Amino acid sequence: MKKRFRHTTVSLIGLIGLDLSLAMLADCRNIGDTAKERLAAKPPNPARFVKQSDWGVLDTETGLIWERKTDANFQRTMNWEEARLYARALTLGGYSDWRLPKPRELKKLFDSRYVPTVSPQIFKHTLAWCWTSKKMAFSKEAYYADFTTGLISPAHQSTAFYVRAVRDSRKNQDN
């Protein structure tokens, strides 16, 4: 009987571990793509992007306005928390409702015709790795977009990556 109890305890611990693993897998589901999916994905039409002066680019398909980096600010990297605070404090073009983009929003910028995977006609300065707003469950990691590979992947929140803030053009201005 004692042996059976120990076996049951180990099995329960194993099941708890399995539950956590499944939760982490569910958290990652649909974030990244396989290489085959990336190659099959239709690249964005450059005509859907409209330059908004030097500060932003409007994506007419999604209604999102992307921060357009300048010569003065494109090389700055920061950890995930700094990136989140930077985006929230950003004021560009008279708008102050900027934020970190969701993984699926950054994926819409991937263009497999280019390396890095973003059109130089759309963005003057291409950033290799950009933070997203999504944190991993049960972890000190958050997702970032890798424009060198076209993948969304997790990294420790202390890692220094670039930020490309975004705002929804359909929302009312909050300032």
N, C-alpha and C positions, 0 to 999 in steps of 0.2 A: 504494500500500500504506500509506503514511504517513497519508493522508487517512482510509482505512478504519479504521485503528487509533484515530485521534482520534474518529471517529464512534462506534466501539464503546465507547470510554471514556466519552463523553458519555452514551451509551445506558445503560451500567452505572450511572453516577451517577444518571441519571434513574430507573432501576429501583430503586436503593437508596432514593431519595427516595419513590418510589411505595410501596415496602414499609413505610417509616416512616409514611406517610400512612394506609395500610391498617391498620397496627397501632393508630394513634391512633383511627381510625374504629371499629375493633373494640372498643376500650376504652370508647367512648362508647355503643355499641350497647345498646339497652334501658334506658338511664339516664333519658332524658327522654321526653316524650310529645308528640305533635302536639296542637294545640288540639282537633281533632276527637276524638282518643282521650280527652282530658281531659273533654270534655263528655259523652261516651258512658259514661265510667266511673261505676260505681255508687258513690254516696257512702257513707262508713262509717255504720253504724248507731250512733247515740249510746249506745244501751243496752249496747253491747259494752264501753264504757269505764266503769271503776269507780274512783272516787276513793279513794286510799290515804292518808287524812289530808291534811295540807297539803303533803306532800313528793312524792307521786307519783300517777300514773294508770295502772291496770292495763288493758291491752288484752286482753280475754278471748279474742279470736280468735287473736291471735299469741302470747300468753303474755309479751309484753313489758311492762315497767313503765317509763313515761316520767317523767322529772324534771318536777315541777310547779314552775314558777317562783313566787317570792314577791314581795311588794312591794319587798323589800330587794335582791333579786338579779336581777330580770328585765331590767334595762337594760344589763348588762355585755356588751361585745363583746370579741373577741380574735381573733388570727390563728390559722391552722390548727394549728400546733404547740402554742400555748398552750391551744387548745380540747381537743386530744388529751390533754395533761397534766392539764388541769382535770377532764375526765371520769374519767381513771384514778385521780385522787386524791380524787374525790368520795365522801363517806360520807353516805348519806341513809337513813332508816328502818332503820338497823342494817345496811345493805348497803354493801359497798365494791367491788363488781364492776361498776361503771358504766363505760360506754364511749361513744364517738361512734357514732351509728347508721349503718347501711348506707343507701345511697340508696333501695333498695326498701322499707326499713322506714319511712323518712320519707314516701315516696309513699303509704303506707297511711293516713296522717293527712290527706291532701289531701281537702277536701270542697268541691266546686264550688258548693255552695249559699251559700258565704260568701266575702267578701273582707275580710281575708286568708282564704286557703283552709283554715282550720281552725276547727272549731266552738268558739265561745266557751263553750258549755256544758261542753266537755271540758277546755279549758285556760283558766284565768283570764287569763293574760297571753299574748298572741299575739306571736310573734317573726317578723319579716318574713323574715329570711334566716338559716338554720342550717347549720353545717358538717356534713358527713357524714364517714365514716371513709375514703372512697375517694379515693386520689390518682390523678392522670392519669399514664400511662406517658410517659416521655421529656419530662417537663415539671415546672415548679415550681408546678403548679396542682393543686387538689383540688376535689371537687364540693361544692356546697351546694344546699340546698333553698330555693327561692324561694316563700314562702307567699303572696306578692302575685300571682303568676302561676300557681302550681301546677306549676312546672317544676324539674327538677334540671339544674344548669348548672355549668360549671367557672369558677373564679376563681383568681387568684394566691394562693398560701398566705399572703402577707403582708396580705391584705385582712382587715379587722375585721368579723366576723359574730358572730351569737349562737350559743349552744350549748344544745341540749336533749339531755341525756344519757339513756341508755337502759340497761336491764339485762334479762336473761332471767329471768323468775320461776321457770322450771323448773330453773335451775341451782342447785347448792348454794351457800350463802352462803360466801364465802371469807375472812371475818374471824373 
